[in-house]
Amino acid sequence: MNQEITRQIRVYGIVQGVGFRPTVSRHATARGIRGNVCNKGPYVEIYAQGPEEAVEEFISDIQNRPPKRAAILKINVENIEAPEQYTQFDIIESEKTKGEIFVSPDIAICDECKEEMFDKKNRRYLHPFINCTCCGPRLTILDSLPYDRERTSMKEFPMCPECAAEYHDPATRRYDAQPVCCNECGPEVYLIGRKERGRDAITFARKTIAEGGIVATKGIGGFHLCCDASNEVAVSHLRELKRRPMKPFAVMAKNLESVKKECEVSEEQAKILDGHQKPILLLDKKKTSEILCPSVAPGNPKVGVMLPYAPVQLLIFTYDDGIEMPEFLVMTSGNTSGAPICRDDQEAESELSGFCDCMLSHDRKIRIRADDSVMDFYEDKPYMIRRSRGYAPLPFMVSTPYRGQVLAIGGELKNSFCIGVDNRFYPSPYVGDLEDLRTVKALRETIGRLETLLEVQPKIVCCDMHPKYNSVMVAEELGLPVVKVQHHYAHILSCMAENDCAEQVIGISFDGTGYGTDGTVWGGEVLLADLHKFKRVGSVVPFLQIGGDASSKEGWRIAVSLIYGMTGDREKAAEIIEKLALCTKQEANVQFTMADRKINAVMSTSAGRLFDGVSAILGLCRKSTFEGEASMALEFAAEEYQKTLLEKSTQQILETEKYSYHKKNTGVLVENKNQPDIADEMYRKQTGDRTILNDERRIVESDRLLLNTESLIKELMTRCLNDENPDRLAYFFHRELAYQIIDACVQIRQQSGCNKVALSGGVFQNRLLLELTDHGLKDQGFAVLKHQLVPPNDGGIALGQAVYAMEYLEKNKGRL
């Protein structure tokens, strides 16, 4: 007879709010196991008693057949020598204990709930809050752990007898599902300031959208502004109301089939798009695109698309009221410019009432705001742009055995913060731009909530070095020791942490602007960095950035400054500026005077501003109405030219497949089979172009190596004055800048022996530059670290700050 044993099993990971205990109970029943399962907060604890073979099979079931949305990080199993004798298997009340905590993000509606919601025979037919153990809100309704109904905003909605029966029945899909409810006992939708509730409210909202109106809708993590994405008049009107002339709107499609009509969708993209996280994906529009109106994403070859993830969103598309709805809806964050996403009726009335015709809300409170995550793809893998709903606050784990608790405040723009607990780092949902004091208030509140959930009391707080940032002010008012870390070093540390790298790297940190250790503006930096320190070993050629904040929105100012700096002569510069139609003579003279007298002018190495200046010189975008507009125009023009090269005949590709590229200073001859470089070789053959600066890509100052970006700009300017194709020149700029980066890395490797490169900073959202740099570095034998699920932009630097703070804590133990 098989000997009976008792095992204590502790399961760590995302085991809260995913139906873990009911699944364990079902496995136990199937194997004839007695004992119990309890949610301890940081982990699920199981006592399993029965024949040894059955217990081992039960443990295997837990490991290999967990709930769909669970993520098991580790399992500890111990033998119990003098066990209690169990008669059955029970789910027992949650108990609170200390330890590793993993909070589940919000989960999109599952297929089973979706099917039930549209089944006329089901008692949850058209229920706007349908959920089960595999789907529904988690983080956004959570007050504290363990994850039980009484510690969520669902505690205000007592279960009806039918829901309670399902909740307590191990045979149902809603066994122990905390937000379970139905049309009788759950939250209710209604129109703010109007009498319509329930189905009348949904029908009114649908009718408003169908007739060309704008509706504010409350979802899982906040409000959206919604209108028909195929209606040019409606979308243009929303742009006017939001004062958002060009920045692309995100859209929500009825289903995956609708997306495939309008966009190119790979198999991997489809999995993410229709998975349980449902972020906004940046997809290439099809040339045959006919449904989306031009004003959704003006002049943009891509569109940000997501699928419905909340039941009420599905009901806006499909309902039994006879109203015909469009296949695509604009679904943009419900906020005024710079403010955080609205989460309750009071905020919506105050900020959104002027933007919309009605507001569809509900009475389930949102505890933590969660904007939609935004994701691009690189080499058919996710490349995060904004990490929020569906992903936050899943932690990143590193191998270094840290012990301690830290808080990192993050950046000024695209803010998210990060809490570090030992070797786990929890990035928060996206907060927003801290230039707006409403966002600062939201940051303070969200920090408090996440600290409560994770049960942490940080010993130190880390922030940026900039003396005038609101993020720094928030850090300094917390009453904790404050550690400041340089902005671009934090970018590199975030890339290292995501890749669990503790070795020295050559960090290429290219972004807009950051406060340098010398008090100047940095932004195009080459750093030799490890987890403790960095050295600035290179940068783009410094230039005078004139005009303060205006220069980040008006690339023509950067262009004028670059041209004046290169010529050193007002008359010559004015002549070139006039030919390029950058600005008026009066505006140019003002810029010259400001440069001469150093009025509102600072030395800068900003790669982002360099892109803005080049975009203006090439006549692609002289003024930006949103952050990154000029740089995006430059990237799109370059990619359009690249496509024309890659659309050549197969024979041409075969002729150029073995492309040898000789680097004068390295003596390295390499074979390159990467497609972008095939395009590069075609470019050379078509244009007779040579790689300019091949012998002079870098010049060296006393303290660091300089990429010869000044000569590159001069060459671009000359060609532009000779009426060369702007798209071709845009491609040339990307290609040459990538080569300069690669050459710099080769030289630094010769000096330092470091063979690993980390690419970070908002400029590396540019997929063409990323591709050319990444492939070129690999061809030179470098190991290349890139981002994937942490944004390369400022939304990711909190992770780097947190790692730096943890290193600081380790180094200064006993002194804090």
Secondary structure, DSSP 4 states (H G I P E B T S, - for coil): -PPEEEEEEEEEEE-SSSSHHHHHHHHHHHHT-EEEEEE-SSEEEEEEEEEHHHHHHHHHHHHHS--TT-EEEEEEEEE-SSPPPPSSEEE-------S---PPPPBPPPHHHHHHHT-TTSTTTT-TT--BTTBB--GGGB-SSS--GGGBGGGGSPPPHHHHHHHH-TTSTTTT-TT---TTTS--EEETTSS-BHHHHHHHHHHHHHTT--EEEE-SSSEEEEEETT-HHHHHHHHHHHT-SSSPPPEEESSHHHHHHHB---HHHHHHHTSSS--EEEEEBPTT--SS-GGGSTT-SEEEEE---SHHHHHHHS-TT-----SEEEEEE-S-TTSPPP-SHHHHHHHTGGG-SEEEEESSPPSS--PPPEEEEETTEEEEEE--TTTTTPPEE-SS---SEEEE---SSSB--EEEETTEEEEPPP-B-TTSHHHHHHHHHHHHHHHHHHT---SEEEE-S-TT-HHHHHHHTTSS-EEE--HHHHHHHHHHHHTT--S-EEEEEEEEEEE-TTSSEEEEEEEEE-SS-EEEEEEEPPEEEESTTHHHH-HHHHHHHHHHHHH--HHHHHHHHHHTT-S-HHHHHHHHHHHHHTTTEEEE--HHHHHHHHHHHTTS-SS-SSTTHHHHHHHHHHHHHHHHHHTS-HHHHHHHSSEEEEETTTTEEEEE--HHHHHHHHHHHHHT---TTTT-SEEE-SSSEEE-HHHHHHHHHHHHHTT--HHHHHHHHHHHHHHHHHHHHHHHHHHH---EEEEESGGGG-HHHHHHHHHHHHHTT-EEE--SSS-SSGGGHHHHHHHHHHHHHHHTTTT-
